[in-house]
Amino acid sequence: MNLKNYQFNYYLNFNINKHLIVFLHGFMGNINEFDEAIKLLSEYFSYLIIDLPGHGKTKVLGGDEYYKIEPTAQTIINLLDELKIDKCHLVGYSMGGRLALYLTLNFPERFIKVVLESASPGLAIETERLERVRRDAQIARKLSRSIIQTDFAIFLSNWYNQPIFGYIKNHSDYDRMIENRLQNNPHELEKSLRFMGTGCQPSLWEKLQENKIPMLLLAGQYDEKFIFINTEMAKLCKFAQIKIISNAGHNIHFENTLAFVENIKDFLYAAS
């Protein structure tokens, strides 16, 4: 797998004296997902931010199979090789967290420490995966009908009514976040959901026990679903620790940026 199947949009801020963090955004995010957190972390770390396939300005030049988690992960490794980044820290949110976990478990030699925000190892039971694929296909059809921006805005409003997002709509910068989401192409998001949704990825539950990379699992106070998932993950992986972040739902880095940043700093600076 090489980079010819993708035209990645990315930004690298590198300082040889600072450890590097690779940030992987969530579904409907883009290269600007972690802007506020990066403003606070850039004093201490170098960083690489990437538009994942189906998002932002990254283009998939191959077939639809290149939206999947496996080729995406391999090509991120190829990008690190091209940029001469041998080892780095990794931070992933939601969809980007699933991708970060896949990278950690399949390319452990490349990562020092990993932070997973509101992430999961996928679904362990095949019937659950098939049901999730069916549900995601329904959502994807709604995205495909978002021909005009008003339709897409309505879709986003409904999306953030989900219980996992807690009180995100009350956030003072909620409208700014929506404007950022609207920069994406709904038809590209549809492909991402169809091919890189939770039901499509291989289950990583069994491989968790093999992991030896220190991992910090972050879950928001109002996100009961992912508190449960991450608690189960921590039970299976002795190198993982879980932190529940107050005043936040699924999107911790947006709702409680300071706590998100402080937990990352404390974890990455702590002796392994």
C-alpha positions as CSV (number, residue, x, y, z in Angstrom):
1,M,0.0,0.0,0.0
2,N,1.5,3.3,-1.0
3,L,0.3,6.9,-1.0
4,K,-0.8,6.9,-4.7
5,N,-4.3,5.9,-3.7
6,Y,-4.7,9.0,-1.6
7,Q,-4.0,12.7,-1.8
8,F,-3.7,13.5,1.9
9,N,-4.2,17.0,3.2
10,Y,-2.0,17.4,6.3
11,Y,0.0,19.9,8.3
12,L,3.2,19.1,10.1
13,N,4.6,21.4,12.8
14,F,7.9,19.8,13.7
15,N,10.6,20.8,16.3
16,I,13.4,18.3,16.8
17,N,13.4,19.2,20.6
18,K,9.7,18.3,21.1
19,H,8.0,14.9,20.9
20,L,5.5,14.7,18.1
21,I,1.8,13.9,18.5
22,V,-0.3,12.7,15.5
23,F,-3.9,13.8,15.9
24,L,-6.7,11.8,14.2
25,H,-10.1,13.5,14.1
26,G,-13.6,11.9,14.4
27,F,-16.4,11.4,11.9
28,M,-17.4,14.7,10.3
29,G,-14.3,16.4,11.6
30,N,-11.3,17.7,9.7
31,I,-7.8,19.0,10.1
32,N,-9.1,21.8,12.4
33,E,-10.7,19.4,14.9
34,F,-8.1,19.9,17.6
35,D,-7.2,23.5,17.0
36,E,-8.0,24.8,20.5
37,A,-6.2,21.9,22.2
38,I,-3.2,22.2,19.9
39,K,-2.9,25.9,20.8
40,L,-2.3,24.8,24.4
41,L,-0.2,21.8,23.6
42,S,2.1,23.3,20.9
43,E,4.4,24.8,23.5
44,Y,5.3,21.3,24.6
45,F,4.9,19.1,21.5
46,S,5.3,19.0,17.8
47,Y,2.2,17.8,15.9
48,L,0.9,16.3,12.7
49,I,-2.8,16.8,11.8
50,I,-4.4,15.0,8.9
51,D,-7.7,15.1,7.0
52,L,-8.8,11.5,7.1
53,P,-10.4,9.9,3.9
54,G,-13.9,11.3,3.2
55,H,-13.1,14.4,5.2
56,G,-11.7,17.9,4.6
57,K,-9.5,18.2,1.6
58,T,-8.1,14.7,1.5
59,K,-9.0,12.9,-1.7
60,V,-9.3,9.1,-2.2
61,L,-7.9,8.4,-5.7
62,G,-8.4,4.6,-5.6
63,G,-11.7,2.8,-5.3
64,D,-14.2,2.8,-2.4
65,E,-12.2,0.1,-0.5
66,Y,-9.6,2.8,0.3
67,Y,-12.0,4.4,2.7
68,K,-11.6,1.3,4.9
69,I,-9.7,1.3,8.2
70,E,-7.0,-1.2,7.0
71,P,-5.7,0.6,4.0
72,T,-6.1,4.0,5.7
73,A,-3.9,2.8,8.6
74,Q,-1.3,1.4,6.4
75,T,-1.1,4.6,4.4
76,I,-0.8,6.7,7.5
77,I,2.3,4.5,8.4
78,N,3.6,5.2,4.8
79,L,3.0,8.9,5.4
80,L,5.0,8.7,8.6
81,D,7.8,7.0,6.7
82,E,7.7,9.7,4.0
83,L,8.0,12.4,6.7
84,K,10.8,10.4,8.4
85,I,8.8,10.1,11.6
86,D,10.0,6.9,13.2
87,K,8.1,7.0,16.6
88,C,5.5,9.4,17.9
89,H,2.6,9.8,20.3
90,L,-0.9,9.2,19.0
91,V,-4.2,10.9,19.9
92,G,-7.5,9.8,18.3
93,Y,-11.1,10.9,18.8
94,S,-14.1,8.6,18.2
95,M,-13.7,7.3,14.6
96,G,-10.1,8.6,14.7
97,G,-9.8,6.8,18.1
98,R,-10.8,3.5,16.5
99,L,-8.2,4.1,13.8
100,A,-5.6,5.0,16.4
101,L,-6.3,1.8,18.3
102,Y,-6.0,-0.2,15.0
103,L,-2.7,1.5,14.4
104,T,-1.4,0.8,17.9
105,L,-2.3,-2.9,17.8
106,N,-0.9,-3.5,14.3
107,F,2.1,-1.2,14.3
108,P,3.1,-1.0,18.0
109,E,6.8,-0.3,17.1
110,R,5.7,3.1,15.8
111,F,4.1,4.6,18.9
112,I,5.3,5.7,22.3
113,K,2.0,6.5,24.1
114,V,-1.6,6.6,22.8
115,V,-4.6,8.6,23.9
116,L,-8.0,7.4,22.9
117,E,-10.9,9.8,23.3
118,S,-14.4,8.3,23.2
119,A,-13.2,5.4,21.2
120,S,-14.0,1.7,20.9
121,P,-12.4,-1.5,19.6
122,G,-15.4,-2.1,17.4
123,L,-18.1,-4.7,17.9
124,A,-17.2,-8.2,19.0
125,I,-20.3,-10.1,17.8
126,E,-21.0,-10.5,14.1
127,T,-24.8,-10.0,14.5
128,E,-24.1,-6.6,16.2
129,R,-21.7,-5.7,13.4
130,L,-24.3,-6.5,10.7
131,E,-27.0,-4.5,12.6
132,R,-24.6,-1.5,12.9
133,V,-23.8,-1.8,9.1
134,R,-27.6,-1.7,8.4
135,R,-28.1,1.3,10.7
136,D,-25.1,3.2,9.3
137,A,-26.4,2.5,5.7
138,Q,-29.7,4.3,6.7
139,I,-27.7,7.3,8.0
140,A,-25.5,7.2,4.9
141,R,-28.7,7.5,2.7
142,K,-29.7,10.6,4.7
143,L,-26.3,12.1,4.1
144,S,-26.5,11.3,0.4
145,R,-29.8,13.3,0.2
146,S,-28.0,16.4,1.8
147,I,-27.8,18.1,-1.6
148,I,-28.0,21.6,-0.2
149,Q,-26.2,23.0,2.8
150,T,-29.5,23.5,4.6
151,D,-30.2,19.7,4.4
152,F,-26.7,19.0,5.8
153,A,-27.2,21.5,8.6
154,I,-30.5,19.7,9.6
155,F,-28.6,16.4,9.5
156,L,-25.9,17.8,11.8
157,S,-28.5,19.1,14.2
158,N,-30.2,15.7,14.4
159,W,-26.8,14.0,14.8
160,Y,-25.9,16.0,17.9
161,N,-29.2,15.2,19.5
162,Q,-27.8,11.7,20.3
163,P,-27.5,11.0,24.0
164,I,-23.7,10.4,23.9
165,F,-23.2,14.1,23.1
166,G,-24.7,15.2,26.3
167,Y,-25.2,19.0,26.5
168,I,-23.0,19.9,23.5
169,K,-25.7,22.1,21.9
170,N,-25.5,24.4,25.0
171,H,-21.8,25.1,24.4
172,S,-21.0,28.7,23.5
173,D,-19.0,27.6,20.4
174,Y,-21.5,25.0,19.2
175,D,-22.3,27.1,16.1
176,R,-18.6,27.5,15.2
177,M,-18.2,23.7,15.4
178,I,-21.2,23.2,13.1
179,E,-19.7,25.7,10.6
180,N,-16.5,23.6,10.7
181,R,-18.5,20.4,10.0
182,L,-20.3,22.1,7.1
183,Q,-17.0,22.4,5.3
184,N,-17.1,18.6,4.6
185,N,-18.7,17.0,1.5
186,P,-21.7,15.0,2.6
187,H,-21.2,12.5,-0.3
188,E,-17.6,11.9,0.9
189,L,-18.9,11.5,4.5
190,E,-21.4,8.9,3.2
191,K,-18.5,6.8,1.9
192,S,-16.6,7.1,5.1
193,L,-19.6,5.9,7.1
194,R,-20.3,3.0,4.7
195,F,-16.7,1.8,4.7
196,M,-15.1,2.9,7.9
197,G,-18.1,2.8,10.3
198,T,-17.9,0.8,13.5
199,G,-19.8,-2.2,11.9
200,C,-17.3,-2.4,9.0
201,Q,-14.1,-2.5,11.0
202,P,-12.6,-5.8,12.4
203,S,-13.2,-6.3,16.1
204,L,-10.1,-5.4,18.1
205,W,-11.4,-6.7,21.5
206,E,-9.3,-9.9,21.5
207,K,-6.1,-8.0,20.5
208,L,-6.4,-5.6,23.4
209,Q,-4.8,-8.2,25.7
210,E,-1.7,-8.2,23.5
211,N,-1.1,-4.5,23.7
212,K,2.0,-3.2,25.6
213,I,1.8,0.4,24.6
214,P,0.7,2.7,27.4
215,M,-2.8,4.0,26.6
216,L,-5.0,6.6,28.2
217,L,-8.7,6.1,27.7
218,L,-10.8,9.3,28.0
219,A,-14.6,9.2,28.3
220,G,-16.9,12.1,29.1
221,Q,-19.1,12.3,32.2
222,Y,-22.3,12.4,30.2
223,D,-21.3,9.7,27.8
224,E,-22.5,6.6,29.6
225,K,-22.1,4.3,26.6
226,F,-18.4,5.0,26.2
227,I,-17.7,5.0,29.9
228,F,-18.9,1.4,29.9
229,I,-16.9,0.5,26.7
230,N,-13.7,2.1,28.0
231,T,-14.1,0.5,31.4
232,E,-14.3,-2.9,29.7
233,M,-11.3,-2.1,27.6
234,A,-9.2,-1.2,30.7
235,K,-10.1,-4.5,32.2
236,L,-8.7,-6.4,29.3
237,C,-5.6,-4.3,28.8
238,K,-3.2,-3.9,31.7
239,F,-1.4,-1.1,30.0
240,A,-4.5,1.1,29.7
241,Q,-5.9,3.5,32.2
242,I,-9.3,5.2,32.1
243,K,-10.2,8.8,33.0
244,I,-13.7,10.2,33.2
245,I,-13.7,13.9,32.2
246,S,-16.3,16.1,34.0
247,N,-18.6,18.5,32.1
248,A,-18.3,16.7,28.8
249,G,-20.1,14.2,26.7
250,H,-18.6,12.3,23.7
251,N,-16.6,15.3,22.3
252,I,-14.3,16.0,25.3
253,H,-11.7,18.1,23.5
254,F,-14.4,20.5,22.4
255,E,-16.5,20.6,25.6
256,N,-13.7,20.6,28.2
257,T,-10.5,21.5,26.3
258,L,-8.5,22.4,29.5
259,A,-9.1,19.0,31.1
260,F,-8.4,17.3,27.8
261,V,-5.1,19.1,27.5
262,E,-4.0,18.6,31.1
263,N,-4.7,14.9,31.0
264,I,-2.7,14.5,27.8
265,K,0.2,16.5,29.2
266,D,0.2,14.5,32.5
267,F,0.0,11.2,30.7
268,L,2.6,11.8,28.0
269,Y,5.1,13.3,30.5
270,A,4.6,10.6,33.1
271,A,7.3,7.8,33.3
272,S,6.1,4.6,31.7
